[in-house]
């Protein structure tokens, strides 16, 4: 076990010292919005009565990677397969870069490989939640406050 701040954990992930799955990467990027545990506690206490939303990432297979689509993204299906029973596979021959250039409303995690993730969000978070910082593992130039 090792205690790390969210930016430290992301840097360790980027350097391949540790690994965590995309949902945890997303949450670490969200935690980067807070400069202290007290600030996080204050935010979570104020937001707690607002409600929550059920999320199910939907995987889109692209020619050179994957995109986990999240609610609000323009490519997110209207009726996602929450149980896996429908066995829906979304795929395209387009490259991730082309899908990003063509798109306009993003709430997604781009996965180029196991240690190369990027978060893209330009939608308003529901229920007074806070969006993650958009961090790309190819580029350490992000604006963390922790």
DRENTORKOL-3810 file (N, C-alpha, C; in nm, 4 decimals):
REM DRENTORKOL-3810
@n.u->0.0833; n.v->-0.1179; n.w->0.0000; ca.u->0.0000; ca.v->0.0000; ca.w->0.0000; c.u->0.0876; c.v->0.1239; c.w->0.0000
@n.u->0.0421; n.v->0.2245; n.w->-0.0723; ca.u->0.1125; ca.v->0.3518; ca.w->-0.0722; c.u->0.0103; c.v->0.4626; c.w->-0.0867
@n.u->0.0187; n.v->0.5611; n.w->0.0017; ca.u->-0.0704; ca.v->0.6760; ca.w->-0.0062; c.u->-0.0167; c.v->0.7705; c.w->-0.1116
@n.u->-0.1025; n.v->0.8108; n.w->-0.2030; ca.u->-0.0638; ca.v->0.9053; ca.w->-0.3080; c.u->-0.1770; c.v->1.0043; c.w->-0.3283
@n.u->-0.1408; n.v->1.1258; n.w->-0.3600; ca.u->-0.2429; ca.v->1.2215; ca.w->-0.4002; c.u->-0.2917; c.v->1.1795; c.w->-0.5386
@n.u->-0.4082; n.v->1.2259; n.w->-0.5817; ca.u->-0.4542; ca.v->1.1901; ca.w->-0.7163; c.u->-0.3533; c.v->1.2233; c.w->-0.8272
@n.u->-0.2929; n.v->1.3435; n.w->-0.8286; ca.u->-0.1940; ca.v->1.3694; ca.w->-0.9342; c.u->-0.0731; c.v->1.2758; c.w->-0.9273
@n.u->-0.0305; n.v->1.2404; n.w->-0.8044; ca.u->0.0809; ca.v->1.1465; ca.w->-0.7908; c.u->0.0425; c.v->1.0091; c.w->-0.8445
@n.u->-0.0776; n.v->0.9646; n.w->-0.8143; ca.u->-0.1238; ca.v->0.8346; ca.w->-0.8643; c.u->-0.1305; c.v->0.8355; c.w->-1.0172
@n.u->-0.1775; n.v->0.9458; n.w->-1.0757; ca.u->-0.1842; ca.v->0.9557; ca.w->-1.2212; c.u->-0.0440; c.v->0.9537; c.w->-1.2818
@n.u->0.0491; n.v->1.0241; n.w->-1.2210; ca.u->0.1871; ca.v->1.0229; ca.w->-1.2708; c.u->0.2479; c.v->0.8836; c.w->-1.2616
@n.u->0.2201; n.v->0.8119; n.w->-1.1538; ca.u->0.2703; ca.v->0.6744; ca.w->-1.1391; c.u->0.2051; c.v->0.5824; c.w->-1.2427
@n.u->0.0788; n.v->0.6072; n.w->-1.2729; ca.u->0.0096; ca.v->0.5321; ca.w->-1.3774; c.u->0.0750; c.v->0.5593; c.w->-1.5126
@n.u->0.0981; n.v->0.6870; n.w->-1.5425; ca.u->0.1578; ca.v->0.7257; ca.w->-1.6705; c.u->0.2978; c.v->0.6673; c.w->-1.6884
@n.u->0.3723; n.v->0.6566; n.w->-1.5780; ca.u->0.5077; ca.v->0.6000; ca.w->-1.5860; c.u->0.5056; c.v->0.4473; c.w->-1.5773
@n.u->0.3877; n.v->0.3895; n.w->-1.5701; ca.u->0.3645; ca.v->0.2450; ca.w->-1.5662; c.u->0.4169; c.v->0.1796; c.w->-1.4387
@n.u->0.4272; n.v->0.2567; n.w->-1.3304; ca.u->0.4622; ca.v->0.1990; ca.w->-1.1999; c.u->0.3429; c.v->0.1256; c.w->-1.1401
@n.u->0.2242; n.v->0.1771; n.w->-1.1676; ca.u->0.1005; ca.v->0.1155; ca.w->-1.1199; c.u->0.0004; c.v->0.1153; c.w->-1.2344
@n.u->-0.1064; n.v->0.0397; n.w->-1.2167; ca.u->-0.2130; ca.v->0.0392; ca.w->-1.3161; c.u->-0.3455; c.v->0.0423; c.w->-1.2424
@n.u->-0.4395; n.v->0.1143; n.w->-1.2973; ca.u->-0.5774; ca.v->0.1063; ca.w->-1.2512; c.u->-0.6683; c.v->0.1193; c.w->-1.3722
@n.u->-0.7874; n.v->0.0601; n.w->-1.3651; ca.u->-0.8779; ca.v->0.0577; ca.w->-1.4798; c.u->-0.9348; c.v->0.1965; c.w->-1.5103
@n.u->-0.9894; n.v->0.2128; n.w->-1.6319; ca.u->-1.0409; ca.v->0.3432; ca.w->-1.6742; c.u->-1.1386; c.v->0.4112; c.w->-1.5782
@n.u->-1.2326; n.v->0.3385; n.w->-1.5134; ca.u->-1.3214; ca.v->0.4116; ca.w->-1.4213; c.u->-1.2457; c.v->0.4774; c.w->-1.3051
@n.u->-1.1427; n.v->0.4109; n.w->-1.2557; ca.u->-1.0643; ca.v->0.4688; ca.w->-1.1472; c.u->-0.9789; c.v->0.5847; c.w->-1.1984
@n.u->-0.9270; n.v->0.5743; n.w->-1.3211; ca.u->-0.8542; ca.v->0.6850; ca.w->-1.3821; c.u->-0.9454; c.v->0.8073; c.w->-1.3904
@n.u->-1.0683; n.v->0.7861; n.w->-1.4331; ca.u->-1.1676; ca.v->0.8932; ca.w->-1.4426; c.u->-1.1868; c.v->0.9589; c.w->-1.3065
@n.u->-1.2026; n.v->0.8775; n.w->-1.2025; ca.u->-1.2261; ca.v->0.9333; ca.w->-1.0688; c.u->-1.1025; c.v->1.0048; c.w->-1.0144
@n.u->-0.9833; n.v->0.9535; n.w->-1.0411; ca.u->-0.8622; ca.v->1.0264; ca.w->-1.0001; c.u->-0.8577; c.v->1.1628; c.w->-1.0691
@n.u->-0.8955; n.v->1.1669; n.w->-1.1961; ca.u->-0.8987; ca.v->1.2953; ca.w->-1.2685; c.u->-1.0036; c.v->1.3885; c.w->-1.2097
@n.u->-1.1113; n.v->1.3336; n.w->-1.1617; ca.u->-1.2140; ca.v->1.4143; ca.w->-1.0960; c.u->-1.1620; c.v->1.4673; c.w->-0.9622
@n.u->-1.0914; n.v->1.3832; n.w->-0.8876; ca.u->-1.0371; ca.v->1.4241; ca.w->-0.7580; c.u->-0.9313; c.v->1.5339; c.w->-0.7710
@n.u->-0.8692; n.v->1.5457; n.w->-0.8877; ca.u->-0.7683; ca.v->1.6499; ca.w->-0.9091; c.u->-0.8270; c.v->1.7911; c.w->-0.9007
@n.u->-0.9578; n.v->1.8028; n.w->-0.8980; ca.u->-1.0222; ca.v->1.9329; ca.w->-0.8832; c.u->-1.0151; c.v->1.9870; c.w->-0.7404
@n.u->-0.9749; n.v->1.9041; n.w->-0.6459; ca.u->-0.9780; ca.v->1.9434; ca.w->-0.5049; c.u->-0.8370; c.v->1.9532; c.w->-0.4494
@n.u->-0.8125; n.v->2.0589; n.w->-0.3731; ca.u->-0.6780; ca.v->2.0824; ca.w->-0.3202; c.u->-0.6551; c.v->2.0165; c.w->-0.1852
@n.u->-0.7616; n.v->1.9659; n.w->-0.1234; ca.u->-0.7461; ca.v->1.9016; ca.w->0.0079; c.u->-0.8634; c.v->1.8072; c.w->0.0321
@n.u->-0.8470; n.v->1.7198; n.w->0.1305; ca.u->-0.9575; ca.v->1.6314; ca.w->0.1684; c.u->-1.0725; c.v->1.7128; c.w->0.2263
@n.u->-1.0398; n.v->1.8217; n.w->0.2957; ca.u->-1.1440; ca.v->1.9082; ca.w->0.3504; c.u->-1.2293; c.v->1.9701; c.w->0.2403
@n.u->-1.1644; n.v->2.0144; n.w->0.1344; ca.u->-1.2371; ca.v->2.0713; ca.w->0.0212; c.u->-1.3255; c.v->1.9658; c.w->-0.0452
@n.u->-1.2729; n.v->1.8440; n.w->-0.0585; ca.u->-1.3521; ca.v->1.7339; ca.w->-0.1150; c.u->-1.4718; c.v->1.7023; c.w->-0.0251
@n.u->-1.4499; n.v->1.6980; n.w->0.1045; ca.u->-1.5586; ca.v->1.6697; ca.w->0.1992; c.u->-1.6661; c.v->1.7776; c.w->0.1917
@n.u->-1.6257; n.v->1.9025; n.w->0.1845; ca.u->-1.7205; ca.v->2.0130; ca.w->0.1752; c.u->-1.8041; c.v->1.9998; c.w->0.0472
@n.u->-1.7375; n.v->1.9707; n.w->-0.0651; ca.u->-1.8085; ca.v->1.9531; ca.w->-0.1918; c.u->-1.9057; c.v->1.8359; c.w->-0.1835
@n.u->-1.8596; n.v->1.7215; n.w->-0.1345; ca.u->-1.9443; ca.v->1.6021; ca.w->-0.1328; c.u->-2.0622; c.v->1.6180; c.w->-0.0381
@n.u->-2.0422; n.v->1.6862; n.w->0.0727; ca.u->-2.1537; ca.v->1.7102; ca.w->0.1658; c.u->-2.2588; c.v->1.8007; c.w->0.1028
@n.u->-2.2151; n.v->1.9047; n.w->0.0343; ca.u->-2.3083; ca.v->1.9979; ca.w->-0.0291; c.u->-2.3820; c.v->1.9333; c.w->-0.1463
@n.u->-2.3162; n.v->1.8432; n.w->-0.2176; ca.u->-2.3725; ca.v->1.7822; ca.w->-0.3363; c.u->-2.4543; c.v->1.6570; c.w->-0.3062
@n.u->-2.4403; n.v->1.5994; n.w->-0.1900; ca.u->-2.4946; ca.v->1.4665; ca.w->-0.1602; c.u->-2.6452; c.v->1.4537; c.w->-0.1764
@n.u->-2.7189; n.v->1.5583; n.w->-0.1569; ca.u->-2.8651; ca.v->1.5498; ca.w->-0.1673; c.u->-2.9166; c.v->1.5750; c.w->-0.3078
@n.u->-2.8287; n.v->1.5988; n.w->-0.4026; ca.u->-2.8682; ca.v->1.6328; ca.w->-0.5392; c.u->-2.9118; c.v->1.5122; c.w->-0.6215
@n.u->-2.8683; n.v->1.3945; n.w->-0.5853; ca.u->-2.9031; ca.v->1.2755; ca.w->-0.6608; c.u->-2.7838; c.v->1.2205; c.w->-0.7364
@n.u->-2.8073; n.v->1.1139; n.w->-0.8078; ca.u->-2.7001; ca.v->1.0515; ca.w->-0.8847; c.u->-2.7590; c.v->0.9891; c.w->-1.0110
@n.u->-2.6706; n.v->0.9475; n.w->-1.0957; ca.u->-2.7093; ca.v->0.8937; ca.w->-1.2258; c.u->-2.6440; c.v->0.7568; c.w->-1.2426
@n.u->-2.7186; n.v->0.6624; n.w->-1.2989; ca.u->-2.6614; ca.v->0.5302; ca.w->-1.3269; c.u->-2.5785; c.v->0.5411; c.w->-1.4535
@n.u->-2.4569; n.v->0.4930; n.w->-1.4448; ca.u->-2.3666; ca.v->0.4969; ca.w->-1.5591; c.u->-2.3303; c.v->0.3566; c.w->-1.6027
@n.u->-2.3230; n.v->0.3393; n.w->-1.7313; ca.u->-2.2691; ca.v->0.2168; ca.w->-1.7876; c.u->-2.1851; c.v->0.2582; c.w->-1.9063
@n.u->-2.0527; n.v->0.2477; n.w->-1.8949; ca.u->-1.9708; ca.v->0.2808; ca.w->-2.0121; c.u->-2.0044; c.v->0.1868; c.w->-2.1270
@n.u->-2.0034; n.v->0.2411; n.w->-2.2460; ca.u->-2.0268; ca.v->0.1623; ca.w->-2.3663; c.u->-1.8987; c.v->0.1683; c.w->-2.4483
@n.u->-1.8445; n.v->0.0513; n.w->-2.4789; ca.u->-1.7178; ca.v->0.0437; ca.w->-2.5506; c.u->-1.7413; c.v->0.0556; c.w->-2.7006
@n.u->-1.6647; n.v->0.1459; n.w->-2.7613; ca.u->-1.6634; ca.v->0.1607; ca.w->-2.9064; c.u->-1.5258; c.v->0.1178; c.w->-2.9539
@n.u->-1.5198; n.v->0.0106; n.w->-3.0333; ca.u->-1.3933; ca.v->-0.0365; ca.w->-3.0897; c.u->-1.3622; c.v->0.0445; c.w->-3.2148
@n.u->-1.2465; n.v->0.1105; n.w->-3.2152; ca.u->-1.2018; ca.v->0.1874; ca.w->-3.3312; c.u->-1.0854; c.v->0.1132; c.w->-3.3964
@n.u->-1.0398; n.v->0.1633; n.w->-3.5101; ca.u->-0.9329; ca.v->0.0958; ca.w->-3.5843; c.u->-0.8020; c.v->0.0891; c.w->-3.5060
@n.u->-0.7759; n.v->0.1894; n.w->-3.4214; ca.u->-0.6477; ca.v->0.1940; ca.w->-3.3520; c.u->-0.6607; c.v->0.2112; c.w->-3.2011
@n.u->-0.7756; n.v->0.1783; n.w->-3.1457; ca.u->-0.7949; ca.v->0.1913; ca.w->-3.0017; c.u->-0.9409; c.v->0.1738; c.w->-2.9658
@n.u->-0.9742; n.v->0.2181; n.w->-2.8467; ca.u->-1.1096; ca.v->0.2027; ca.w->-2.7952; c.u->-1.1534; c.v->0.3348; c.w->-2.7343
@n.u->-1.2839; n.v->0.3545; n.w->-2.7323; ca.u->-1.3399; ca.v->0.4698; ca.w->-2.6641; c.u->-1.4498; c.v->0.4190; c.w->-2.5720
@n.u->-1.4375; n.v->0.4510; n.w->-2.4441; ca.u->-1.5472; ca.v->0.4228; ca.w->-2.3522; c.u->-1.6382; c.v->0.5444; c.w->-2.3535
@n.u->-1.7566; n.v->0.5263; n.w->-2.4067; ca.u->-1.8552; ca.v->0.6334; ca.w->-2.4143; c.u->-1.9338; c.v->0.6369; c.w->-2.2841
@n.u->-1.9578; n.v->0.7582; n.w->-2.2346; ca.u->-2.0301; ca.v->0.7769; ca.w->-2.1101; c.u->-2.1549; c.v->0.8607; c.w->-2.1361
@n.u->-2.2535; n.v->0.8563; n.w->-2.0457; ca.u->-2.3780; ca.v->0.9300; ca.w->-2.0673; c.u->-2.3532; c.v->1.0770; c.w->-2.1002
@n.u->-2.4240; n.v->1.1246; n.w->-2.2010; ca.u->-2.4100; ca.v->1.2622; ca.w->-2.2464; c.u->-2.3255; c.v->1.2754; c.w->-2.3713
@n.u->-2.2398; n.v->1.1775; n.w->-2.3990; ca.u->-2.1583; ca.v->1.1805; ca.w->-2.5204; c.u->-2.2496; c.v->1.1629; c.w->-2.6414
@n.u->-2.2162; n.v->1.2318; n.w->-2.7504; ca.u->-2.3015; ca.v->1.2254; ca.w->-2.8691; c.u->-2.3114; c.v->1.0856; c.w->-2.9298
@n.u->-2.2158; n.v->0.9990; n.w->-2.9030; ca.u->-2.2197; ca.v->0.8627; ca.w->-2.9565; c.u->-2.2789; c.v->0.7618; c.w->-2.8579
@n.u->-2.3107; n.v->0.8067; n.w->-2.7376; ca.u->-2.3665; ca.v->0.7160; ca.w->-2.6364; c.u->-2.5061; c.v->0.6711; c.w->-2.6803
@n.u->-2.5323; n.v->0.5406; n.w->-2.6774; ca.u->-2.6637; ca.v->0.4918; ca.w->-2.7232; c.u->-2.7774; c.v->0.5372; c.w->-2.6314
@n.u->-2.8951; n.v->0.5539; n.w->-2.6909; ca.u->-3.0129; ca.v->0.5940; ca.w->-2.6131; c.u->-3.0546; c.v->0.4861; c.w->-2.5145
@n.u->-3.0333; n.v->0.3606; n.w->-2.5519; ca.u->-3.0735; ca.v->0.2484; ca.w->-2.4664; c.u->-2.9529; c.v->0.1568; c.w->-2.4448
@n.u->-2.8617; n.v->0.1935; n.w->-2.3536; ca.u->-2.7420; ca.v->0.1100; ca.w->-2.3350; c.u->-2.7774; c.v->-0.0264; c.w->-2.2774
@n.u->-2.6920; n.v->-0.1220; n.w->-2.3035; ca.u->-2.7097; ca.v->-0.2597; ca.w->-2.2574; c.u->-2.6528; c.v->-0.2717; c.w->-2.1158
@n.u->-2.7350; n.v->-0.2402; n.w->-2.0153; ca.u->-2.6893; ca.v->-0.2393; ca.w->-1.8764; c.u->-2.6537; c.v->-0.3776; c.w->-1.8241
@n.u->-2.7116; n.v->-0.4832; n.w->-1.8801; ca.u->-2.6909; ca.v->-0.6174; ca.w->-1.8267; c.u->-2.5930; c.v->-0.7016; c.w->-1.9077
@n.u->-2.5646; n.v->-0.6630; n.w->-2.0298; ca.u->-2.4775; ca.v->-0.7422; ca.w->-2.1160; c.u->-2.5509; c.v->-0.8521; c.w->-2.1896
@n.u->-2.6795; n.v->-0.8612; n.w->-2.1704; ca.u->-2.7586; ca.v->-0.9672; ca.w->-2.2330; c.u->-2.7719; c.v->-0.9498; c.w->-2.3839
@n.u->-2.7720; n.v->-0.8250; n.w->-2.4309; ca.u->-2.7924; ca.v->-0.8002; ca.w->-2.5733; c.u->-2.6659; c.v->-0.8242; c.w->-2.6558
@n.u->-2.5524; n.v->-0.8282; n.w->-2.5908; ca.u->-2.4231; ca.v->-0.8517; ca.w->-2.6574; c.u->-2.3991; c.v->-0.7533; c.w->-2.7718
@n.u->-2.4315; n.v->-0.6269; n.w->-2.7481; ca.u->-2.4132; ca.v->-0.5238; ca.w->-2.8505; c.u->-2.2648; c.v->-0.4871; c.w->-2.8587
@n.u->-2.2108; n.v->-0.4888; n.w->-2.9789; ca.u->-2.0717; ca.v->-0.4501; ca.w->-3.0016; c.u->-2.0717; c.v->-0.3308; c.w->-3.0957
@n.u->-2.0213; n.v->-0.2184; n.w->-3.0467; ca.u->-2.0102; ca.v->-0.1000; ca.w->-3.1306; c.u->-1.8686; c.v->-0.0961; c.w->-3.1863
@n.u->-1.8568; n.v->-0.0821; n.w->-3.3177; ca.u->-1.7239; ca.v->-0.0762; ca.w->-3.3773; c.u->-1.7267; c.v->0.0118; c.w->-3.5019
@n.u->-1.6079; n.v->0.0578; n.w->-3.5391; ca.u->-1.5923; ca.v->0.1407; ca.w->-3.6576; c.u->-1.4546; c.v->0.1163; c.w->-3.7174
@n.u->-1.4414; n.v->0.1421; n.w->-3.8467; ca.u->-1.3124; ca.v->0.1332; ca.w->-3.9132; c.u->-1.2336; c.v->0.2631; c.w->-3.8990
@n.u->-1.2964; n.v->0.3650; n.w->-3.8437; ca.u->-1.2299; ca.v->0.4941; ca.w->-3.8266; c.u->-1.1275; c.v->0.4878; c.w->-3.7143
@n.u->-1.0279; n.v->0.5757; n.w->-3.7238; ca.u->-0.9281; ca.v->0.5880; ca.w->-3.6184; c.u->-0.9832; c.v->0.6790; c.w->-3.5087
@n.u->-0.9294; n.v->0.6619; n.w->-3.3879; ca.u->-0.9719; ca.v->0.7422; ca.w->-3.2742; c.u->-0.9575; c.v->0.8909; c.w->-3.3052
@n.u->-0.8473; n.v->0.9302; n.w->-3.3646; ca.u->-0.8226; ca.v->1.0709; ca.w->-3.3963; c.u->-0.9322; c.v->1.1269; c.w->-3.4876
@n.u->-0.9749; n.v->1.0484; n.w->-3.5860; ca.u->-1.0807; ca.v->1.0930; ca.w->-3.6764; c.u->-1.2138; c.v->1.1076; c.w->-3.6023
@n.u->-1.2439; n.v->1.0131; n.w->-3.5135; ca.u->-1.3671; ca.v->1.0216; ca.w->-3.4351; c.u->-1.3661; c.v->1.1458; c.w->-3.3462
@n.u->-1.2488; n.v->1.1805; n.w->-3.2940; ca.u->-1.2383; ca.v->1.2986; ca.w->-3.2092; c.u->-1.2543; c.v->1.4264; c.w->-3.2914
@n.u->-1.1977; n.v->1.4287; n.w->-3.4115; ca.u->-1.2095; ca.v->1.5471; ca.w->-3.4969; c.u->-1.3522; c.v->1.5681; c.w->-3.5450
@n.u->-1.4239; n.v->1.4593; n.w->-3.5700; ca.u->-1.5603; ca.v->1.4667; ca.w->-3.6207; c.u->-1.6608; c.v->1.5023; c.w->-3.5119
@n.u->-1.6268; n.v->1.4713; n.w->-3.3880; ca.u->-1.7215; ca.v->1.4884; ca.w->-3.2791; c.u->-1.7257; c.v->1.6287; c.w->-3.2230
@n.u->-1.8268; n.v->1.6519; n.w->-3.1399; ca.u->-1.8402; ca.v->1.7824; ca.w->-3.0788; c.u->-1.8852; c.v->1.7776; c.w->-2.9337
@n.u->-1.9609; n.v->1.6741; n.w->-2.8966; ca.u->-2.0108; ca.v->1.6625; ca.w->-2.7596; c.u->-1.9476; c.v->1.5381; c.w->-2.6987
@n.u->-1.8543; n.v->1.5609; n.w->-2.6051; ca.u->-1.7726; ca.v->1.4515; ca.w->-2.5525; c.u->-1.7974; c.v->1.4254; c.w->-2.4041
@n.u->-1.8046; n.v->1.2980; n.w->-2.3722; ca.u->-1.7950; ca.v->1.2461; ca.w->-2.2363; c.u->-1.7418; c.v->1.1049; c.w->-2.2537
@n.u->-1.6088; n.v->1.0971; n.w->-2.2652; ca.u->-1.5487; ca.v->0.9695; ca.w->-2.3050; c.u->-1.4086; c.v->0.9517; c.w->-2.2502
@n.u->-1.3698; n.v->0.8268; n.w->-2.2469; ca.u->-1.2327; ca.v->0.7880; ca.w->-2.2123; c.u->-1.1750; c.v->0.7200; c.w->-2.3357
@n.u->-1.0695; n.v->0.7765; n.w->-2.3900; ca.u->-1.0027; ca.v->0.7194; ca.w->-2.5063; c.u->-0.8924; c.v->0.6276; c.w->-2.4558
@n.u->-0.8917; n.v->0.5044; n.w->-2.5064; ca.u->-0.7956; ca.v->0.4040; ca.w->-2.4623; c.u->-0.7128; c.v->0.3612; c.w->-2.5828
@n.u->-0.5866; n.v->0.4015; n.w->-2.5849; ca.u->-0.4978; ca.v->0.3595; ca.w->-2.6933; c.u->-0.4252; c.v->0.2307; c.w->-2.6565
@n.u->-0.3902; n.v->0.2168; n.w->-2.5310; ca.u->-0.3394; ca.v->0.0907; ca.w->-2.4776; c.u->-0.3594; c.v->0.0929; c.w->-2.3273
@n.u->-0.3155; n.v->-0.0100; n.w->-2.2589; ca.u->-0.3467; ca.v->-0.0286; ca.w->-2.1172; c.u->-0.2982; c.v->0.0870; c.w->-2.0292
@n.u->-0.1912; n.v->0.1563; n.w->-2.0694; ca.u->-0.1397; ca.v->0.2685; ca.w->-1.9910; c.u->-0.1497; c.v->0.4021; c.w->-2.0645
@n.u->-0.2292; n.v->0.4075; n.w->-2.1675; ca.u->-0.2438; ca.v->0.5318; ca.w->-2.2428; c.u->-0.3921; c.v->0.5659; c.w->-2.2532
@n.u->-0.4399; n.v->0.6420; n.w->-2.1557; ca.u->-0.5790; ca.v->0.6823; ca.w->-2.1492; c.u->-0.5876; c.v->0.8336; c.w->-2.1613
@n.u->-0.7007; n.v->0.8813; n.w->-2.2080; ca.u->-0.7261; ca.v->1.0248; ca.w->-2.2120; c.u->-0.8738; c.v->1.0480; c.w->-2.1842
@n.u->-0.9029; n.v->1.1491; n.w->-2.1065; ca.u->-1.0407; ca.v->1.1846; ca.w->-2.0728; c.u->-1.0790; c.v->1.3092; c.w->-2.1511
@n.u->-1.1954; n.v->1.3056; n.w->-2.2116; ca.u->-1.2484; ca.v->1.4207; ca.w->-2.2849; c.u->-1.3909; c.v->1.4449; c.w->-2.2374
@n.u->-1.4153; n.v->1.5614; n.w->-2.1803; ca.u->-1.5477; ca.v->1.5964; ca.w->-2.1302; c.u->-1.5741; c.v->1.7424; c.w->-2.1628
@n.u->-1.6824; n.v->1.7680; n.w->-2.2335; ca.u->-1.7231; ca.v->1.9064; ca.w->-2.2548; c.u->-1.8735; c.v->1.9236; c.w->-2.2326
@n.u->-1.9296; n.v->1.8345; n.w->-2.1520; ca.u->-2.0714; ca.v->1.8449; ca.w->-2.1169; c.u->-2.0828; c.v->1.8971; c.w->-1.9737
@n.u->-2.1993; n.v->1.9471; n.w->-1.9400; ca.u->-2.2263; ca.v->1.9896; ca.w->-1.8031; c.u->-2.2591; c.v->1.8659; c.w->-1.7202
@n.u->-2.1905; n.v->1.8484; n.w->-1.6091; ca.u->-2.2178; ca.v->1.7356; ca.w->-1.5208; c.u->-2.3560; c.v->1.7514; c.w->-1.4576
@n.u->-2.4259; n.v->1.6412; n.w->-1.4428; ca.u->-2.5590; ca.v->1.6440; ca.w->-1.3818; c.u->-2.5474; c.v->1.6444; c.w->-1.2292
@n.u->-2.6546; n.v->1.6852; n.w->-1.1652; ca.u->-2.6691; ca.v->1.6797; ca.w->-1.0200; c.u->-2.5588; c.v->1.7556; c.w->-0.9454
@n.u->-2.5180; n.v->1.8666; n.w->-1.0023; ca.u->-2.4146; ca.v->1.9529; ca.w->-0.9436; c.u->-2.2836; c.v->1.8790; c.w->-0.9188
@n.u->-2.2598; n.v->1.7750; n.w->-0.9983; ca.u->-2.1331; ca.v->1.7037; ca.w->-0.9858; c.u->-2.0238; c.v->1.7844; c.w->-1.0530
@n.u->-1.9039; n.v->1.7353; n.w->-1.0477; ca.u->-1.7904; ca.v->1.8055; ca.w->-1.1056; c.u->-1.7255; c.v->1.7154; c.w->-1.2095
@n.u->-1.6903; n.v->1.7729; n.w->-1.3234; ca.u->-1.6253; ca.v->1.6955; ca.w->-1.4284; c.u->-1.4796; c.v->1.6694; c.w->-1.3927
@n.u->-1.4244; n.v->1.5621; n.w->-1.4458; ca.u->-1.2819; ca.v->1.5369; ca.w->-1.4246; c.u->-1.1985; c.v->1.6358; c.w->-1.5043
@n.u->-1.0756; n.v->1.6563; n.w->-1.4592; ca.u->-0.9823; ca.v->1.7308; ca.w->-1.5416; c.u->-0.9529; c.v->1.6449; c.w->-1.6624
@n.u->-0.9392; n.v->1.7064; n.w->-1.7772; ca.u->-0.9101; ca.v->1.6302; ca.w->-1.8984; c.u->-0.7606; c.v->1.6040; c.w->-1.9035
@n.u->-0.7244; n.v->1.4802; n.w->-1.8768; ca.u->-0.5845; ca.v->1.4399; ca.w->-1.8699; c.u->-0.5574; c.v->1.3384; c.w->-1.9790
@n.u->-0.4479; n.v->1.3598; n.w->-2.0480; ca.u->-0.4037; ca.v->1.2695; ca.w->-2.1535; c.u->-0.2712; c.v->1.2098; c.w->-2.1089
@n.u->-0.2608; n.v->1.0789; n.w->-2.1082; ca.u->-0.1381; ca.v->1.0144; ca.w->-2.0616; c.u->-0.0205; c.v->1.0358; c.w->-2.1560
@n.u->-0.0451; n.v->1.0827; n.w->-2.2777; ca.u->0.0638; ca.v->1.1169; ca.w->-2.3682; c.u->0.1301; c.v->1.2480; c.w->-2.3291
@n.u->0.0596; n.v->1.3287; n.w->-2.2515; ca.u->0.1030; ca.v->1.4645; ca.w->-2.2254; c.u->0.0797; c.v->1.4978; c.w->-2.0792
@n.u->0.1854; n.v->1.5284; n.w->-2.0069; ca.u->0.1702; ca.v->1.5577; ca.w->-1.8654; c.u->0.1317; c.v->1.7020; c.w->-1.8386
@n.u->0.0969; n.v->1.7763; n.w->-1.9413; ca.u->0.0600; ca.v->1.9169; ca.w->-1.9265; c.u->-0.0881; c.v->1.9275; c.w->-1.8911
@n.u->-0.1185; n.v->1.9118; n.w->-1.7627; ca.u->-0.2559; ca.v->1.9288; ca.w->-1.7176; c.u->-0.2554; c.v->2.0141; c.w->-1.5930
@n.u->-0.3691; n.v->2.0680; n.w->-1.5629; ca.u->-0.3795; ca.v->2.1684; ca.w->-1.4600; c.u->-0.4371; c.v->2.1086; c.w->-1.3323
@n.u->-0.3554; n.v->2.0420; n.w->-1.2535; ca.u->-0.4004; ca.v->1.9863; ca.w->-1.1277; c.u->-0.3734; c.v->2.0853; c.w->-1.0157
@n.u->-0.4606; n.v->2.0847; n.w->-0.9158; ca.u->-0.4411; ca.v->2.1727; ca.w->-0.8031; c.u->-0.3981; c.v->2.0963; c.w->-0.6788
@n.u->-0.3840; n.v->1.9659; n.w->-0.6829; ca.u->-0.3384; ca.v->1.8908; ca.w->-0.5650; c.u->-0.1895; c.v->1.8682; c.w->-0.5710
END
